[in-house]
Amino acid sequence: MDVSAERIATFRCVYRLKCLLALGEALSVDSLAIYGNTHADHDVPEISIIKGFDLNHTEHGIGKYFMRLQWQVFFDYVRNHSRSFWLQGRGMLLALGLLMVPRPAMAAERGDLAGYSNLFENGISSSVIDTYLTVYGMGELTPVPYDVAVYRVSYWTLDAISQDVVLASGALQIPLANGVPLSSPGPLLMYAHGTESYRWNVPSCPHNSPTGPYSQDLPLNSKTVEALPFSSAGYCVFAPDYAGLGFDTNSLITPYLIADREPIAVIDGLRASRDLAAQINLPLSDQIFLTGYSQGGHVCLATHRMIEQEYADEFRITAAAPGSAPANLSGSMTEAFKDHLQGGTAFAAFAMAAYQPRYHLWNDFNEVFLPAYTNIPYLFYGATVPLATIAVQLPATAQTLFTTAVIQQATNPASLFAMTIASNNVYQWRPYCPIELFYAGGDVTVPPSNSLVAYAAMQAAWRRRLV
């Protein structure tokens, strides 16, 4: 699994899109879509699916198309439905250093802001962002319009397994003009990153370190850079670390591809981001956008569904754009156990390490992994080992990693394991806001069938409702 290539692909594409919009070029994609009349609660929303060129999940070009199309969705929506928000700002200087909010005397509640820190004294300058674009072959996107402040946000959420209250973390990136936030209220965008097993390679730790020092002159990690094209264009971007990663040292493991657990830390992070914005006098509009790539696409869809079904009185999603999301997890897992996916053994091993403490499907991992590999799931616990380090220890085929019994369970839809996987599919629901699904025709890590199945199911759900 070429993990670094996937990360590079994810954020290089964002830059490409911004250039595309600036130049007014036409997208070179195949597109199918249905469009509703309005964004009212009971009207048919815009549901569309877009295919990029026939590239692979880890090839640089794939991310370019996914993310630039995400930009197309969001920019088009804002341009067509609201006043411009990317105005030069005036106001207070961002607070510097660390401000920790004391833990409440009573028990902490989900979404409570526990603390925040402005990690870069003067933000990340537009010239530094321009340099990253140029280094990664995206110089045509320069110059970006804004500098960016990066806040580490600490907040209370639920342990993904035990559901105890734990401290979680993420980053809030804020666009700056002349050193201060924009004066016009800006939309809040949630960006969900791709698969990660190492605790500190997360948005809240730009240099893969929990302690710093932090400087724009030091290398930025990919999770930070992935969000910069959004924030440097005027969005306030909340990028969650996820439960079990970052400063959540109490959770055993991140809830990898667990649809009823992934969104909880995201939703609580959105709450904390709003609280932080109020504390630093940062104006936010009522618009909320969701996006993410790869696992982040699954997080995006799971969060979108949970918000519309359980938190509609608190949040109203403006638009969503999941990229290369394993929405049809049943199909992807079956393909992984048939050795049809690039990196499929790492993907399956991570999922099984996360599923066992959540669902207790087996007595122990001796029932799951062959004797030489029973240590593998424990490499994911505690989030101390990078994914690339784990991946190189895995054999290329499922038959040489997993027991025959587990392979049979995974490929038998009637088995408890397969039904558990199916419970984490994230396409069988009816969205109430515009949503754009992106895939690439040559993707052999997250097959195109994921987005195609999700698109068809969402369309069908609306047809059934309108009959």
VENNORBEL-V795397 format. One record per residue. N is the residue number from 0. SS is DSSP state (H for helix, E for strand, L for the rest). D_CENTER is the distance of its C-alpha to the mean C-alpha in whole Angstrom. Layout:
# VENNORBEL-V795397
n;ss;d_center
N;SS;D_CENTER
N;SS;D_CENTER
This chain:
# VENNORBEL-V795397
n;ss;d_center
0;L;19
1;L;19
2;H;16
3;H;16
4;H;17
5;H;14
6;H;12
7;H;15
8;H;14
9;H;11
10;H;12
11;H;16
12;H;15
13;H;14
14;H;17
15;H;19
16;H;18
17;H;19
18;H;22
19;H;23
20;H;23
21;H;25
22;H;27
23;L;27
24;L;27
25;L;26
26;L;23
27;L;25
28;L;23
29;E;24
30;E;23
31;E;24
32;E;23
33;E;25
34;L;25
35;L;27
36;L;29
37;L;27
38;L;24
39;L;26
40;L;25
41;L;28
42;L;27
43;L;26
44;L;22
45;L;21
46;E;20
47;E;19
48;E;18
49;E;19
50;E;20
51;E;19
52;L;22
53;L;23
54;L;21
55;L;19
56;L;15
57;L;16
58;L;19
59;H;18
60;H;19
61;H;16
62;H;13
63;H;16
64;H;16
65;H;13
66;H;12
67;H;15
68;H;16
69;H;13
70;H;15
71;H;18
72;H;17
73;H;16
74;H;19
75;H;21
76;H;20
77;H;21
78;H;24
79;H;25
80;H;25
81;L;25
82;L;27
83;L;25
84;L;24
85;L;24
86;L;27
87;L;28
88;L;28
89;L;31
90;L;30
91;L;30
92;E;29
93;L;26
94;L;27
95;L;27
96;E;27
97;E;26
98;E;27
99;E;26
100;L;27
101;L;29
102;L;28
103;L;30
104;L;33
105;L;32
106;L;29
107;L;26
108;L;24
109;L;20
110;L;18
111;L;21
112;E;21
113;E;22
114;E;22
115;E;21
116;E;22
117;E;22
118;L;21
119;L;23
120;L;26
121;L;26
122;L;23
123;E;22
124;L;24
125;H;24
126;H;26
127;H;24
128;H;21
129;H;23
130;H;24
131;H;21
132;H;21
133;H;24
134;H;24
135;L;21
136;L;23
137;L;22
138;H;25
139;H;25
140;H;23
141;L;25
142;L;26
143;L;23
144;L;24
145;L;23
146;E;22
147;E;19
148;E;20
149;E;17
150;E;18
151;E;17
152;E;16
153;E;18
154;E;18
155;E;19
156;E;17
157;E;18
158;L;18
159;L;17
160;L;20
161;L;23
162;L;21
163;L;23
164;E;22
165;E;20
166;E;19
167;E;16
168;E;14
169;E;12
170;E;12
171;E;14
172;E;15
173;E;18
174;E;20
175;E;23
176;E;26
177;L;29
178;L;28
179;E;27
180;E;24
181;L;25
182;L;27
183;L;26
184;L;23
185;E;20
186;E;17
187;E;14
188;E;11
189;E;7
190;E;5
191;E;1
192;L;4
193;L;6
194;L;9
195;L;11
196;L;14
197;L;16
198;L;16
199;L;16
200;L;14
201;L;11
202;L;11
203;L;14
204;L;16
205;L;16
206;L;19
207;L;18
208;L;20
209;L;20
210;L;24
211;L;24
212;L;26
213;L;23
214;L;25
215;L;23
216;L;26
217;L;24
218;L;22
219;L;18
220;L;15
221;H;13
222;H;10
223;H;12
224;H;13
225;H;10
226;H;10
227;H;14
228;H;15
229;H;13
230;H;15
231;L;18
232;L;19
233;L;19
234;L;16
235;E;15
236;E;11
237;E;10
238;E;7
239;E;8
240;L;9
241;L;9
242;L;12
243;L;15
244;L;13
245;L;15
246;L;17
247;L;17
248;L;20
249;L;21
250;L;19
251;L;20
252;L;17
253;L;13
254;L;13
255;L;12
256;L;12
257;L;14
258;L;13
259;L;15
260;L;14
261;H;10
262;H;10
263;H;13
264;H;12
265;H;9
266;H;12
267;H;15
268;H;13
269;H;13
270;H;17
271;H;17
272;H;16
273;H;18
274;H;21
275;H;21
276;H;21
277;H;24
278;H;25
279;L;25
280;L;26
281;L;23
282;L;24
283;E;21
284;E;21
285;E;21
286;E;18
287;E;14
288;E;12
289;E;8
290;E;6
291;E;4
292;E;6
293;L;8
294;H;7
295;H;3
296;H;6
297;H;8
298;H;6
299;H;6
300;H;10
301;H;10
302;H;10
303;H;12
304;H;14
305;H;15
306;H;15
307;H;18
308;H;20
309;H;20
310;L;19
311;L;20
312;L;23
313;L;21
314;L;18
315;L;18
316;L;15
317;L;17
318;E;15
319;E;11
320;E;10
321;E;8
322;E;9
323;L;11
324;L;10
325;L;12
326;L;13
327;L;17
328;H;16
329;H;20
330;H;21
331;H;18
332;H;20
333;H;23
334;H;23
335;H;22
336;H;25
337;L;27
338;L;26
339;L;24
340;L;21
341;L;20
342;L;19
343;H;20
344;H;22
345;H;19
346;H;16
347;H;19
348;H;20
349;H;17
350;H;17
351;H;20
352;H;20
353;H;18
354;H;19
355;H;23
356;H;23
357;H;21
358;H;23
359;L;26
360;L;27
361;L;29
362;L;32
363;L;31
364;H;29
365;H;32
366;H;32
367;L;28
368;E;29
369;L;32
370;H;34
371;H;33
372;H;29
373;L;29
374;L;28
375;H;25
376;H;23
377;H;24
378;H;22
379;H;19
380;L;21
381;L;20
382;L;18
383;L;20
384;L;20
385;L;18
386;H;17
387;H;19
388;H;22
389;H;21
390;H;21
391;L;24
392;L;26
393;L;25
394;L;28
395;L;27
396;L;28
397;H;27
398;H;31
399;H;31
400;L;28
401;E;28
402;L;32
403;H;33
404;H;33
405;H;29
406;H;29
407;H;31
408;H;29
409;H;26
410;L;28
411;L;30
412;L;28
413;L;31
414;L;30
415;H;28
416;H;25
417;H;25
418;H;25
419;H;22
420;H;20
421;H;21
422;L;20
423;L;16
424;L;16
425;L;14
426;L;16
427;L;20
428;L;19
429;L;21
430;L;18
431;L;20
432;L;18
433;E;18
434;E;15
435;E;15
436;E;14
437;E;14
438;E;15
439;E;18
440;L;21
441;L;22
442;L;18
443;L;20
444;L;17
445;L;15
446;L;18
447;L;18
448;H;20
449;H;16
450;H;16
451;H;20
452;H;20
453;H;18
454;H;19
455;H;23
456;H;22
457;H;21
458;H;24
459;H;26
460;H;25
461;H;26
462;H;29
463;H;30
464;H;30
465;H;32
466;L;35
